[in-house]
Amino acid sequence: MNDVALPVDIRINREHAFHALYEAAELEHNLMCTYLYAAFSLKDGEADGLSAEEADAVKRWRSVLIKVAVEEMGHLTAVWNITAALGGAPRFGRTNFPLDPGLLPAGIVVKLAPFTPATLQHFVFLERPAGSLEKDGDGFHYERPYVRGGDVRRLIPMGLNYETVGDFYVALSKGLRALVSQFGEDGTFDGDPALQMSPNEIDLMGAKPVICLKTALAAFDAIVVQGEGAPADSVGSHYQKFVAVREEYQRLLEKNPAFMPAHPAATNPVLRRPPRPEGRVWLENPEAIAVVDLANASYGLMLRLLAYAYALRGPSAEKSLSVDLAICLMRAVVPLAERAARLPAGPSNPACHAGMSFTALRDNAALPPGRAARRFFVERFGQLAEVGESLRSCGDPRAIAAADLLASLAKRATRGFDLSKAAPTAPAGGTAAIGSPQVGAAAGATGVAGVASGTNGVGQQAAAAKSTDGAASTVVNGIETAVGQKMALSFETKRCIHARFCVTGAPNVFLANVKGPWIHPDAMEVERVVEVAHACPSGAITYHRLDGVHDETAPPVNLAGVREAGPYAFRGQLQIDGEPAGFRATLCRCGASKNKPFCDSSHHDVGFSATGEPPTGKTDMLPVRDGVLAIDPEINGPLAVRGNLEITSGTGRVVARVVTTRLCRCGGSSTKPFCDGTHAKIGFKSTN
């Protein structure tokens, strides 16, 4: 018998805790993948044969599934943080679909399936509260009954048996309390908190530092209340959301019994002939295979980056960059997975479409931090981008969108991961300056000498001409420069937002509405001209001193002002889309600029309306307030900002202090200035 008592009573130990947390991580990870797979299979509006009413409903259902999947990612992050708090390395791997019996309790079946009434009922069943009479969906019943574990605890951990996921988290909470009773809180939560994921890197519910039993139990409680095991009347729980979708689905089926909201994507697709073919669909269509392979490889790299982030102490530029690239990779996966669900699987399954298989790597453990890991990421992004480029020839908008995103990410990875540096070392106290030239700042740091005047060297070139008449000017790369006795004064038309500090503060230097020479550097004391230049919010006006005095320097505090019904006004050592951009810039937030990411005053033309006084949020003082501020405009998405930053209202009130954030630039977010994903809903398009 397996339950023979051992000679000593085995108390719960840290190895048991790690084992259970690894199962929790795999469970949340698997559920996230199944919800995404169903969402990817949904049809896309009336173009796919849906009525207007059906199309609206399916659009809402997709949004529900994606939101629940994102919340599962938050649950997964919470589990990872608890694991790290106990001193363990979080679990990023999982078993390929479908899961074999024994990996989870018999009553919890996990497999990839398209959106159908049975799949939806399966989701309701998985998220059901304790005591629920909900039945599992047809085709999701377990192969054979079994009971995991036993009543006797052993040295080697064994899987727990539980009816619902909520029951599992109750058992996990009990186990943590037992550990604390043995070792105390300091002895139990002895992991380095700087290794955990935090709001510095990602905006997820689960990204909260775990430092004690209270914070760990709060994380578990949040998972249960929001997701699996929530009370039946818990508003906004996953169970309630899926029940609401089921009710609407049933109403639409009554109106139209032929209603099919999803493409017939494969159940458990695989890329090779499976040794065990039961319950799997082997993909044979070469085009589908290429798309699924790229989607899987992108997903695998996403996991490697997240694992790597947990090996880095934060806050740091490299940790933030790794998480940011991982999130953006998931955005590239979406159009690929949707494309796969619309392609035939192959001749062996003529009535079936393909689907992303979420193939897991043999191991997703974190790469050792350092130059070799960074080199791996740069190489891998290049490989993904190359394959993405090859898919463009099909002409499909989803494949092209994925190729664009992967190409952009490859450039960001190349710019951000500094291959000249050895393994990173965190400063005392573990508060690395996000914007400091530690990682990803190399491009900005090397360019500082050339942009000390904010002119990218144009002022110096003009100064070399030794013109002293104060009237002659040269134009290089769209920047007009006039050279005086003590300074070269430059103006970039495309960046100007007509704030008028120049023509009102120095009307004799900048002559408005005249023909011929209009910039006269010697018409005012040089120090006063410098003040006017610094007041220019867009950075259109820059200068280079010829009298031996230093040029403009980076401000002591990085700022982003939110202008009423207007742009963002950034001040700092700016690095925009990987290129040094001076110390001042106004960036579009209405979505209408024809010179994105810069503002061109189009907000006036489109009647953009947005407050310049958003509510105050997290304003904890940052350990470091300056440094390189990296701003990456995401393709068809927000401004991804990395670096120490204070966001202020139009009147100067502090709105938030962050080291990484995403700022809305589609004009539609309901949480301005922050992105809430509306850009995807309204079809915002921008490649720069």
N, C-alpha and C positions, 0 to 999 in steps of 0.2 A: 504493500500500500504506500501511496505517496505522502500520506499525512502522518507518518510515524513521528512521534515527538522526538525532538533533539535533546541531548543530555543537558543543555543549558537553554535558558529562556533568551531568545534573540530579541533584543530591543530594536526598534526602528532606528536606522542609521542614515547617514548622508547618501550612501550608495542607493538605498531604497528610494530616497527622495529624488535623486537624479533619474533613476529608472522611471519613476512615475511621471516626472516632469517631461522626460523625453517622449513618453507616450502622449502626454497632453499636447506637446508641440506637434507631434505627428498628426494627432487627431484634428487640431485646429487647422493645420496646414492642408490636410486632406479635404476637410469640409470646404475650405476656401476654394480649392481647385474645382470641386464638384459644382459649387454655385457659379463660378466663373464659366465653366464649360456649358452649363445650361443657358447662361446669359448669352454666350457667344453663338448659340444655335438659333436664337430668336430672329424672326424675320424683321425686315427693315421697312416698315410702312406700306403704303398703298402700292408702291412699285413691286412689292413681293406678293401682290394679290389680296391684301387685306382691305377690308372696308375702312372708312375713316374712323369709325368708332373702335374697330378692332385694332387699328394702327395706334391710336392713342393709348389704348389699354396695354398693348405689347410694349410700347415705349416706357410706360410706367413700370411694368414688370421688370424690364431690363434694368431700370434705375434701382428698383428694390433689390434685385439680385446683386448688382454691383456694390451697392451700399452695404449689404449684409456681408459680402466678401471682404470689403475694406474693414468692416468691424471685426471680422474673423482675423484679419491681419493685426488689428489692435490687440485682440486676445492672444494671438501668437507672440506678439512683442512683449506682452505682460508676462507670459510664461518664460520667454527668453530672459527677461530681466530678473525674474525670481531665481532662475537657474544660475545666472551670473552672480546674484547676491549671495548665493550659498557657496560660491567658489567654483562652480562648474562651467564648462564650455557649452553654450546653448546648442541644441540639436536642430540642424537645418535640413537633414536628409529625411527621406521617407521611402516607403516601399512603393514600387510601381503599381498602377491600377491594372486589374482589380485586386484588392487586398485579399490575401489568402486567409482562410479561417485560422483563428488563434491570435492574430496580431491585435485584434480588438475583441471584445465580448461578442458572443454569437448574435445578439440582437442588434448590433451596430454594423450594418453592411455599407461599405463605401465603394462606389464605382462611378465612372464617368458615363453620363447619359444625357441625351438631349432633353429639352423642355417638353414634357408631356404631362397629362393628368397624373400618371403613376409616379413620375419623377417629382412633381410638386407635392404629392401626398407623402413621398419619402422624406422630403425636406421638412414637412410638417411633423412627421413622426420623429425625426432626429432632434428637432427643436422643442419637442413636447415637454410640458411641465410634469413634475412627479405626479403620479396617480391618474394621468390621462388615459383615456380609452382609445386614443387614436391608433389606427392600424397602419402598418407599413404599406407602401405602394406595391402594386403587382410587379413581380419580377425582382423585387429587392429583398425577398425573404432569404434567410440564411440557409446554407446548403445542408447542414446537419447541426443538431443541438450539441452544445458542449459547455462546460463550466471551467473557467480559468482559475488558477491559483488554488488555495486551500485555506484551512483554518490555522495552520501552523506557519509562523514566519521563519524563513531560512536566511542564512547569510547571503546567498545569491538571490537577487530580487526576482520576483515573479509577477506577472501581470495580474492586476486586480479584476474582479468581476463586478460589473455594475449594470443596472437596468437602463439608466439614462446618463447623459453626459453631466447633468447637474449633480447626480449622485457621485460621480467620479470626483468632481471638484469639492464636494463635501468631504470625501475621503482624503483628498490632498490637503485640505485645510486642517483636518485632524492630525495628519502626519506632521505638518509643520509645527503645530502646537506641541507635539510629542518631542520633536527635536529641540525646541526652545526649552522645554522642561528639563532636558538633559544637559544642554550646553549653554543655556542662557542666550539672550539675544545677540550679544557681542560675539559669542563663540559660534552661533548658528549663521548669522549674516555677516560673514567674514570676507566676502568677495570685494574686489575693488569697485566701488560705485562708479568710478570714471569709465569703466568698461561697458556699462549699461547704455541702452538707448534712452535718449531724453528729448524733451521738446527742442533742444538745441539742434537736433538732427532731423526730427520727423514730427509731424503734427498728427499724432494718433492717441486715442484714449489710453492705450496700454503703455505709451512711452513715458511712464512716470517712474522715477527712481525708487527702487525697493531697498530700504535701509533697516527695516525692523519687521516684527511680526504684524504689527498693525497695517503697515503699507502693503505687505504681502497678502494678507487676508482681504484687504480692501480691493486689491487687484482681482482676486478670485471672485469676490462678491459681485464686482462690476461685470465680470464675464457671465456669471449666472443670471444676473438681473437683466442684462441686455440680450443675452443669447440663450444657450442651451440650459434648460431647466428653470427658466423664468416662470413665475406664477402665471396662471392662465389669463389673469386680468391685467398683466403688466403691459401698460401702454407703450408701444414702440418696440416691444421685444421681437426677436426674430420669429417666434411662433405666431404672434399676432399679425406680423407682416405677411407671412406665408398664408395664413388662414384668410386674410383679406384678399390676396391674389386668387386663392382657390375659389372663393365665393364669386368674384367677378368673372373668373374663367367659366364657372358653371352657368352663370347668367348668359354669357355670350354663346356658349354651346347650345343653350336652349333656343336662342334666336337663330343660330346657324350651326346645325349639327356637323357640317363639313369644315368648321373653323379649325385650322391648323396653324398655330402661332409660330411654329418653329420649323426649321429645315430638318430633314431626317439624318442628323449627324450620327456617326457611329457610336455604339456603346462600347466603351473600352477599346479605342483604336490603338494599334501597335504598328511599328515601322518595320518589323521583320516577321517572318513566318514564326508564329509562337509554337514552342514545344507542346504547350497545352492550349489548344485552340478554343476550347469551350469558353463562351462568354466574352470573346475578343473578336475584333474585326481587323484583319490584316490589310493595311493600305498598300495598293498596288499602282495607283495612278501616279506617274512621275511628278506631275505638277503639284499634286497634293503632298507628296512626300517631301518635296523641296520646301514647301511652305511650312509644313509641320516641323521639319528638321530645324529650320531657322527659328521658329517660335520656341521650340524646346531648348535650343542652344542659348537663346536670349534669356529664357527663364532660368536656366542653369547658371548663367553668369550673374543674374540678379541675386541668386542665393549665395554665390561665392562672395559677392560684394557685401552683402549683409553680414555674412559670417566674418569677413575681414573687418568690418566696422566694429564688431564685438571684440576684436583683438586689439583695437586701438583705444587709447585713453582719450577721453574728451573733456571739455570741448576742444576740438582741433580741426583744422582745415581738411585734413585727409579723411577723418572720420565723417565729416559732413559731406564731402565730395563723394565718398563711397556710397553713402545712403542715398544721396540725391541721384546719382547715376543709376542705382538699383531701381528706384521708383520710376525714373524715366524709361528704363528698359521695359517695365511692365506696361507702360503706355505704348511701346512699340509692339509688344506681344498681342495687344488687343486686336488691331486690324489684321494681323497674321492669323490669329485664331478664328476670327470671323470669316476670313477668306477660306480657311480650311473647311469650315462647316458648310460652305457653299460649293465645294468641289466634289465630284464623284470619288468614292473610295477606290473603285477598281472593278474589273470584270467578275471577280468572285462574289461581289456584293453589289449587284447592279442597282438595287433600290435604296442604297445607303450612301450617304455622304461621308466625307472624311471628318476629322476633328483633331484638335491639338491633344496629344497624349500626355503632356506634362511628364515626359520621361525624366526620371531622377538619375543624377550622376551616381557612380559607385560610392563616392564619398564627397560631402560638401563641407568638410571641416575647414576652418579658417586657414588661409595661407599665412605663413610666418610674416609679420610686418616687416617691410623693408623694400629695397629697390627691386628685388626679384619679383615680389608680388605685384608691384606697380607695373613692372615690365610685362608681366603676364596679362594684366588687365588691358594695357594699351594694345598688346598684340591681339587679344581676343576681340576687343571692340573692332579692330581693323578687319579681322576675319568676318565678323558679323556684317559689317558695312559692305564688304566685298560681295558677299552672297546676296545681301539685300539689293545691291545694285543690279545683280544678274536677274532679279525677279521683275525689274521694271518693264522688260520687254513684253510682258503679258498685257500691259495697259490697264490692269485693274486698279481702281483708285485706292483700295486698301493696301495692296502690295506697294504701290508708289508711296503712300503715306508712311508705311513702315520703313521703306528704304530711306526716305528723307530723315526720319527720326534717328535711325541707326547711323547714318552718315554724320548727323549733327552730334550724336553722342560720341562717336569715334574721335571727332575733333576736340570735344570737351575733355575726353579722357587723355588725349595726347597733350593738351595744354595743361591739364590739372595735375596729372601724376608726374612728378619730377623724377626723372630717371637718373639725375646726377647726384641724388642724395642717398645716404645710407639709411638704416632703420631710424624712424623718428624717435625723438626723446622728448617727453613732456616736461615742461618747466616745473619748478617746485610749486606744490599746491595743485598741480594738475589743471591749470587754467591757461592753456595755450591761447595765444591771440589768434582768433580765427582768420583775421585778415593779415596776420604777419606773414612774411615770406618764408613760411615753413613748408608748405606744399601748395601747389596750384598758384602761388603768387610769383613764381619765377618770371612769367611773362611780364607781369606788372612791375616787378622789381627791376628787371633789366631795362625796361622802357622808361623808368622814372627820369633818368638823366636826359633822355630825349624829349620828355614832356614836362620838364620842370616848369616851363612856361605855359604848358597846356596846348602847345602848338605843334606837337610832334616834329619839332625841328624846323618848322617853316620860318619861325622868327629868326633862328640862327642863320638860315640861308639868306634871308633878306638882309640881316645885319651885315653879312659878308659883302654885300654890294656897296656898303659905305655911302649910301645915299643920305644926304643931310638936308634936302630942301623941304622936307615935311609934306610934300605933295605927291611925289612919285610913289607908285605902289606896284607890287607884283602879285600875281595870283598863281598859287601852286596847289593843286588838288582841291580846288574850291575854296581855298583860304586866301583872303586878300590881306596883304601886309604892307603897311607904310612905315618907313624907317625915319626916326628923328635923331636928334643929338644924343639923347639919353636912353631911348627905348625904341624897340620895334613893336608896333601895335598891330594885332591881327584880328580879323573878323571872318567868321565862317557863316555864311548866309543860311545854309541848310539847318543849322542848329538854333538859329535865332527864333524866339517866341514873342518878340516885340514887347518885352517888359519895360523898355524905354528908360532904363537907368542910364544908358549912355547919352541919349539926346537931351535928357533933362538934367543929369548930373554933370555932364561935360559937353554942353552945346557947342562950344568953340572947337572942341576936338572932333566930335562926330557931328557933321553938318547934315541935317535932315533935308531930304527933298531937293538936292542940288545936282547939277550935272557936272561931271568931271570929278577931280579929287575931292574926297569928302572926309578922309581920316587925316588929322593933323596932330601927331603926337606931341609937338612942341608948343601947342597953344595953351597949355596949362601945366602947372607944376607937376613933375613926374609922380610925386607921392599921391597927389589927388587923382591922377589918372589911374594909378594902381588901385586906389579905393573903388573907383567906378568899375574897373575891370572885375574886381572881386565881387562886386554887387550883382554882376550879370549872372542870373541863375542857370542859364542854359549852357554856359561855357563857350558861347559864340565869340566872346571877346577874350583874348589872351594877350600876353605880352612877353617880351624878352628884354631884360635890362642890359644896357650897354655902358652903364656907368660904374660897373663893378659891384653893384648891390645884387643880392640873390634874387632869383625869380620866385614865382609863387610856390609855396610849399603846401603839403597836405595839411588839412585842418586837424586840430587835436581831437575832435569828436566827429565820427561819421554820422551824417544826418540824411534823412529822407523826409522832406516836407510834403504834406498832402495838400495840394492847392484846391480851393473851392472850384468845383466844376472844371478842373484843369488837370495838369500833369503832376507827376512826382518831381520834386526838385532835390536831386542828390548832391551831396557834398562829401568828398572823401577822396582817397587815392583810388580812383575808379578804374576798373578793368571790365569793359563791356564786351561780351561775346569773345572773351579771351584777349582782347587788344587793349593796351593802355588808352585811357580816354580823358586824361586830365583830371581836374579836381572838382569840376562842376558839370552837371548835365540835367536837363529836364526830359523825362521819358514819358511817352504816351501812356495814358490809362483809360482813354475813351474808346480805343480800338479803331479809330478812324484815320490816324496819321498816315500820310503817304511816304513818310520818312522814318518808319519804325526802325529801331525802337525809340527814336527821338520824337519829341513833340513837334508838330508843325502848325499848331493852333487850329487844327481841324475840329477840336472840341467846340469851338464857336459855331462852325458851319453845321454841325450835326445836332446842336442843341443839347450837348452832354450835360447831365445834371447829376452831381454827386457832391456830398458834403465835404468840406475841408476840415470838419471837426468830428471825426469818428470817435467812438467811445474809447476810454482808456482801458487797456488790457494789462498784460504782464509787463511790469516796469521795474523789475529787480535790477539793481545796478550791475553793469557788466564789469568783470575784472579788468578788461582792456577795452578802450573805446575808440581806438584808431586802427590803422593797418589797412591793407589792401581790401577793397570792397568789390567782390566779383559779382557781376550781374550778367546772367545768361538768359537771354530771351528764348524760351522753349518754343519749338515749332508748334504753331496753333495752340499755344498755351501761355501761361503766365510768365512773369519775370522771376526767375529763380535767383535768389540773392544769398550769397555766403559771405560772411564777414561781420564784424562787430558793427551794429547799426542801431541808432535811435530814430524811430519813426515819430514824427511830430505833426501836430495839426497845423493849420494855416496860421494860427495865432501863437505857435511855439510850444503849446502844451505837449508833454510826452504822451504818445499813444501806446508805444510798446518799445521794449528793448530786446533785440533778438540777435542771434548769431547765424541763423538761417531762416529763411521764410520764402513764401511765394506770394507775390503781389499781383493783383488782378490787372490785366491790361486789355481785357475784352470789353470792359465797361458794364458788364452784366452781373457781377458778383453781388450777392445779398449781404456779404460780410466785408465790403470794401473797408480798407484797402487790400484786404487779404483775398486770395483766390478761394473759391468754393466749388470749383469744377464746372461753373456755368459755361465756360468757353466751349466745352464739349457739347453741351445741350443746344447752344445757339449756333454752332458751326463756325466759330471764330477761326479765321485763317490768317496766318502770318508766318513767313519763313525767316523773318529777321526781327 
